[in-house]
Amino acid sequence: MIQQHLGQRLIEGKLLTEEQLNKVHDQIKKEGGRFFPTLIQNEFCSEAALMHFLAQYFRLPMVDISQLKIDPAVIKQIPIEVVQKYRVIPIKRLGNRLTVAMEDPSDVFAIDDIKFMTGFEIEPVLASCTGIAEAMDSYYDSANEFDEVLSGLDAMEDALDVLEETDEEFNAAEMATAVEDAPVVKLVNLILSEAIKKGASDIHIEAYEKRFRVRYRVDGSLFEVMSPPMRLRAALTSRIKIMAQLDISERRIPQDGRIKLKLKNREVDLRVSTLPCLFGEKIVMRVLDKGNLTLDLTKLGFSEGAYTHFMEAIKSPWGMVLVTGPTGSGKTTTLYSALHQVNDVDANIMTAEDPVEYNLTGVNQVHVKESVGLTFPAALRSFLRQDPDIIMVGEIRDGETAEISVKAALTGHLVLSTLHTNDAPSTINRLLNMGIEPFLVASSVVLILAQRLVRRVCTECKEPLNVATETLVNLGLAPKAAEGVVVYHGKGCPNCNGTGYRGRVALYEVMKVDDSIRNLIFQGASADEIKKDAISHGMETLRMSGIRKALEGVTTVDEVFNNTMAD
């Protein structure tokens, strides 16, 4: 009855037409669903306009749940089944009064049910459908699913105790049978799916003397998500090894494998590495989600000048372009983005990678396997007999690989590769130390790009932050420029799990090897001398790139300090 009255009031307020209201009622009768979400899904009215109308109609305050940091003790007052049934979120408790955010405050049955179940007086407030859904994901889903799965494992206790036997008594047949039990399978599936859902780049499963834990790396930082019972140690690791087609009876040496998953029409690869440790095998899985792979160079964080130089370099007919930085700094993403830019039907592109992280249509990718003699140098020699236009070498690890790459760059091929160095200028010295002659380095290298990944400020809880002028001066700003500067940080919200950060962006240092730098290489100049010359010709260092992004509100001053060195 109240929905009919609401519908008429929405029509009177010109938020809805009679025809649209009838369509909503017909859809709910045929397909089920709730009145307010159905209105929004059909785009009959905006969520903001609907919220404003409902606040006036019910005379209730509106809350933005994404801006709240809800106490876990308050969340536990209402179980997940009730939250899902009524679409509510408990947000505050004061004495005997529980404040509950609702998308439909007209649902008196929900209020009575929650009051009876909790014993509290219920104070309803209005929240958007989107806010309720996001809060359910943030506060309930994973924690309750993990608890549910773990509780289901209690019945398996006797079956799992045998899995803790010593290596001599290890029975591969018993293990293979035990790890197929539904609770173990469900727990592993949940660990993997939650990692993908949270945007984790790595999953760590670690065994200690009296503890077993699972951690995710999200936006570069590790955090613990669960601590399964110790008796599951062997069963859980063996289940993952079976999925990765590894030998479950071999627990004395490291093994590497791959798992391919399909989750909601998304194909995700997991690169699996096992390592024998003191109290069991440690497993690390790198999540390779092609859906998260950004191949558009304009979205990676380049400044205008750096982007222009990089595009000119990768469009060169020959020469070497090097991408440098530590492990996990996004070098592979930059290289794949570059290949995407030059991947035309008239180009023969060959890559040697260890391992191949993403499949790129139109690119001939080779997975290097040193165990069978397919090394980087061997692959490169074969490439040169395959009429290549562009060659990508996953990493230059030794002098032989460097020498072949340089010669390929000098004989009419564009070569893209990576090195582990701290900045762009020091890459020159690294090549020289590998035994490459200065004239070959100067003649072959056309551009060097150094990069780091820093965390983005969460856009949902972003706010200005007062920073001392002295701190900004130490960061690299001139004293006058530091006065009155506004920087930002995230105060923490459900959207970012209280961290203040969500997502990452790259800092770039792009050094074009021009005639001036070539002369310095010929003269045997140091990395510092090369760096000063590059800066004088307009190169933006990693620290400068970080300062610019901090001033733009993209990242924080702390992230710049922690990830870059002073110039």
N, C-alpha and C positions, 0 to 999 in steps of 0.2 A: 504493500500500500504506500509506504513512504517513498519507494523508488518511483512510483507513478507521480506522486506529488512533486518529487525532485525533478522528474523529467519535465513536468509542466513549467516549473519555475525556471529550468534551463532554457526552455523555449521562450518564456517571457523575457528572460535576460538576453535573448538573441545569441546564446551560445550553442543552440541546437535547433534543428527544424523538426517539424512533426514527422516528416518522412524519415529522417535520420533516427529519431527515437524509435519508430516502428521497426526499422532495420535492426537496431540494437536488441530489442526485445525478441525479434524473430531469431536472430543469431544465437542468443542465449538459450532459447527453447530448443534449437536444433543441436547446437554444439556444446552447450553448457558455458560456464565462465561467469565472471563477475561484472557487475554493471559498469563501474568506473573504469577498470582496465579495458573493457571492450570499447567504451567511448574513445579512449586515447588511442588504442591500437588501430581503430578505423579512421583516426585523424579527423573525427568530427569536431573536436575542440582540443586546444592545447592543454597540457597538464598544468601549466602555470595558471591559466585562466580558470580551470576547473578547481584548483586548490583555493584560489582567491574566493570563488563563489561559495565553496563548501565552508570555508572559514567564517564567512558572513552568515551563511544559512544556519550552521550549527552553533555559531557564536563560540568557537573554540580557537585557541592559539595554534598557529602553524609551527612546525619544527622541521629543520633541515637535518636529517639524521646523519648525513655525511660529515657534518661539522661537529658531531658529538663524539666523545670518547667514552663509551659506556662501560661501566664497571662489570667485569665478568660475573661477579656475585649477583648483580641485578639480572643479567642475561639468564642465569640459571633458574630464576624464579618461574619462568614459563618454559616448559619443554618444547622441543622442536615440532612434535606432532600438532600441538595447539597453535604454535606460531604459523605453521604451514596451513592449518585449517582456517584460521581467522585472519591471516595476513596482518599480524600485529608484532610490535617489538617493545619489550619493556625497556625504558630508558633511564628511570630514576626511582629510587625508593627513599622516602623520608618518613621515618616512624612506621605507622601502620598504613601509609598511603603509597601506592605503586602507580607511577605515571606510565601510561602505555600509549605508544604511537600507533594510530590506526589509519588505514586508508578509507575505511567506511565506518565513521562514528555512529551511524544509525543502527549498527548491528548490536542490539541490546542483548541478544543471546550470547554473543562473544563476551561482552562485559560481565554478564551474570556468571557465565561458565568460569571465567578467569578469577572472578571474585570468590566463587565457591572453592575452586581448586587451590588458590594461594592463601586465602584467608585475609587478604588485604582489601582495603577500600581502593577502588580503581578510579583513577583520574585520566580520562581519555584526552589525547591531543591529536591533531591532524598531521599526517605525513603523506608524502606522495607515494604512488604505487612504485615508482622507480626506486625511491629511497628505501622503502620497505624491502624490496627485492634484493637490493645491493647489501643491505644490512643483514638479511638472512644468509646471503653468501658469505659475508665477512665473519659473522659471529657464530653461525650455527653449523653450516654444512659439513666442513671437514672434521671439526672436533667431534661432532656427534656420530658421524659415520665411522671414524676411527674407533671411538668407544664401542660402537655397536659391533664392529668386526672383532675387536679384541675380546669382548665379552663372549662372542660365539666360539672363541678358541678355548675357553675353559673346559668344554666337553672333550677336547682333544688331548688333554694334559697327559694321559697315560701313553697315548700313541706318540707324542712328541718327545717324551723323556729319552727314548732310545736314541734320538738324533744327537745327543750330546756325548756319545761314546768317543773314545780316542780314535786316532787314525787307523790303528791296527784292527779295531773292531768295526770300522766303517763298512756298512753294507749298502752298496749303490742301488741294489734292487729295492730294498726297504725304503731308502731315501726317495727314489723316484716315485714310489707309491704314495708315501706320506705327503709329499709336496703337491700332489694333485688333489688333496682334500680341499673341499670348498672354502673353508675359512682362510687358509693360507693363500689360495688363489685370489680370493676376494681382497685380502689385505694388500697383496702385491699390486693388484689392479688399481686399488684405491690410492696407494702411494704414487703410482705412475700418473694416474689421471689428475690427481690434485696438483702434482708438480707442473703438469702442462697447463692446468687451469690458472695457477698462480703465476705463470710466466717464468718458472724457474729455468735457469740455464744448466744447472747440475743437480744431481741427487746423490747424497752421500749416505751410505749405510755402513755403520761402524760398530765393531764389537770391542768391549773392554772387559776387564776382569769381572766386574759386577754390574755392568750396564751395557745396554744395547740401544743405539739411537739412530734416528733418521733425520737428516738435515737437508734443507733446500738452499740453493744459492739463488737469490732473487736480487736483481739490480746490483750484482757484484758482492753482496753481503750474505753470509751464511746465517741461518737461524734454524733452531730445532723445531720439528713439527710433531714428533712422537717418540716414545721410548717403549718399544715392544718388549714383552717378557723375554728373559734370557733364553728360555727353552726353545724359542723360535729362531735362534741364531742360525743354526745349520739349515733348517727347513726353508727359511726365507731366502737366504743366499743361494741355496740349491735351486729354488724355483726360478730365480732370476737367471741363473746359469743355464738352466734348461731352455728358457725362453730365448737366450742369446746363443743357443746351440754350442755351449761350452761343455767341457768334460767335468761332470759333478764329482767324480771320484778323485780328480786331481786337485789337491788343496795345498801343494807344496811350492808351486811356481805361479807367477802371474799369468793371466789369460786375458785376451781381448776378443770381444764379439760385438754383435749388433742386434738390436730388437726393432722390428717395424710394427708400429701401432696404427690403428685407425680409430679416431675419436671424433664423433659428430662430423663426419665427412672431411676430417682433416687427417692427413697422413703425417705421422711424426716418427722420426728415426731416433733411437737411443744408442749412443756409442758406449759400450759397456767395458769397464776395466776392473779386473779383480786383482787384489794384492794380498798375499799371505802376511798377516801380522801376528803379534804375540798371542792374542786371544781369539783368533779367527780371521776370516778373510774380510778385508775392507772392499766394498764395491762403490765405484763412482760411475754414474751414468751421465753423459753429456746429452742434453736434450736438443735435438736438431729439428726445430719446428719450421718448416719452409713457409708456413703461414705468417711467421714473425720476421722472415727475412726481408729486409728493406733493400730493394735493388735500385731505388731512385736516389741518385747521388745528391740531388737538391734537398733531400730530407735528412741527410746524415749529419749536418751541422757545419758545412763548409762556409767560410766567409766568401764574399764575392770574388776577391782577388785570388784566393787559394783555389776556389772552384775553377776559375778560368785557367790557371796554370795547370791544374791536374787534368782537365779536359784536353788541353792542348797536348800534354804529354802522352795520354793514352790514345790519342788520334794520330800520333807520330807514325811514320811508316817503319821506323826501326828505332832501336835504342832500348835502354833498360829503365824501368820504373820500379822503385823499391818502396815497400811499405814496412815500417819498423815499429816496434813496440813490444811490451811484455806479453806473456800468454794471457789471453782473455781480454785483450784491448780492442778487439773488433777488426783485426787485420783481414781475416777471411771475408767478413762482410764487405769491407771496402774493395777487396780484389774481385769478389763476385759481382759487385755493383759495377765495377769498371768493365768486366767481361760482358755484362749485360748491355752496356753502352756501345760496345764495339762488335757485338754478336750479330753480324749481317750475313746474308746468304753468300756474299762474295768473299768471306773470310774463313780460312781454315784455322780453327782455334784448338790447341792441344794443351792439356793440363796434366801435371804430375803432382799428386797429392797423397798425403799420408795422415789420415785417411781422406777419402772423398766425403765431404760433409753434406753437400747438397747436389742433387742432379740438376744440371742445366741443359735444357734442350738446345741442340745445335752446337754443343761444345763436346769435344772428344776427351773424356776424362779417364785418366789412368790411376789406379790405386797402387801405390808403391808397396812392394812386398820384399823386404830385404832378405827374408828367409829363403826365398827361391831365386835370389839374384837380381830381382827387379828393383834396383836402387835408383835414386834420383839421377846420377850420372848415366846409368844404363838407359833409363827412360828418355833422357835428353838426347842421347846419341841416336836413339831410334826415331825421335821426333824429327830430327834434321833430315831424315830420309823419307819423311811423310809429307813433304811440301807444305810446311806450316807458314802461316802469316803471323800468328800471335801464339806465344808460348807462355804458359803460367806455371811457375815452379812453386810448389807449396811453401818451401823453406830452403834457403841456402845454408846448409849446415857445415860444409867443409870446402876446402880449397878446390877440389876437383869439380864440384857442382858449380862453384863460383866461376871457375875458368871457362867451363863449357857455356855457361849462361852469358858471360861477357863476349865470348867469340860469336855466339848466336846473335847477340845484339848488334855486333859489328858487321855481320854478314847479311843484313837486310831483314831481320826479324824484330818484332816488338816483344820484349821479354818483361813479364811482370813477376815479381817475387817478394818474399818477406825475409827480414832479418831481425834478430833480437838485439836492439841497441836502444840507448836511453833517449836519443834525439836524432834529428836528421844529420847534422854535421858529423857526429861521431861515426856514422855509417861509412863514411869515406875511409877513416882509419881502420875500421873493421875489415873492409875489403883488402886494404893494403896489407894488414896483418895476416890475411889468408894467403898471401903470396901473389896477389894480382899486381902487375906493374902499374905505376902511377899513370903512364900514358894511356894504358888500356882502360883504367877507371875513368879518367877524364874524357876519353873519347866515347865511351859506351853509355855512361849513366846520364840520363836527361832530367830526372827528377827524383827526389827522395821525400817521402811523406812519413812523418812520425805522428803517432796518435795515442790517445788515452781515452778511456770511457769514464765519465763522471755521472753521478745520479742527478736526475731532473727533480726540481722542486715539485711537489704534488700540487696540481692546479686547484684541487678541491679545498685545501687548507692553507694555501699560500698567503703570507702576510708580510708586511715590511718589518725589517729588523734593524735596530740601532747598532751600528758597529763603530767602534772607536776609530777616529781618523788615523791614529798611529798604526792600527791593524791594516788599514787599507794602504798606507804608505809602505808597510812591510811587504804587502802583497805585490807592490810594484807601481802603484799610482803616485803621481807627483803630488806633493803636499797641497797645492792649490786645487788640483783636480779632485782630491779626496774629500774636500769640504762640501758638505751638503749632498753627498752621494747616497742614494737609496738602494739598499740591497734587500733580498728576500730570503725567507726560509719557510718550511712547512711546520705547522704546530702539531701535526699528527691527527689523523682521522681514520675511520674504517676503510676508506678508499685506498690508503697507503699502509694499512696495518699499524698505524701509529708512528711510522718512521719519519714522516714528513717528506718522503721521496717516493716517486713512482716513475719508473722508466729510466733510461739512460740516454745520454747524448755524447757525441765524440768531440774531443778537442784535437785540432789538427795543426801541425807545423809542416808547411809545404816549402821545401827548398828547391827552387829551380836551378839547375846546374848551368849557369851562363858562362860567358868568356872569362869574367873576373874570377869565378870559383875554379874554373879549369886551370887558370894560371897559378892559383894558389896550390892546387893539387900537384901540378908539375914541380912547384918549388918545395914541396914537402911540408906545407903549412900545417899547423896543429888544428885540432877541432875547434878550439876557441877562436882562432884567427878566421877560420872559415865561417863560424857562426856570426862574428862581428860584421864580416863583409856581407853576409846574407841579410842580416837585420838592416844594415845601412841601405840595402837595395829593396827594402820593403817586406822582408819575411816576417810573419807573425809567429812568435814562438808559442810553445804549449802554454806557458804561463800567461802570455798576452791573450791567447785564445780563451783561456779560462776566465781571465779578468773580464773580457768582453761579454762572455755568457753570464757571468755573475751580475754584471751591471744591467744586462737585459732581463734579469730575473729568471733565467733558465735554470741555473744551478746556484749553489751557495758558496760563500767565501771559504767555508771549511773544506768543501770538496776540492776547490782549487788548490788550497794549501796542501791537502793530503795527497794529491795526485800529480802535482807539477813541482819542478825545481825552480828556484829563483834564477833569473837570467844574469 
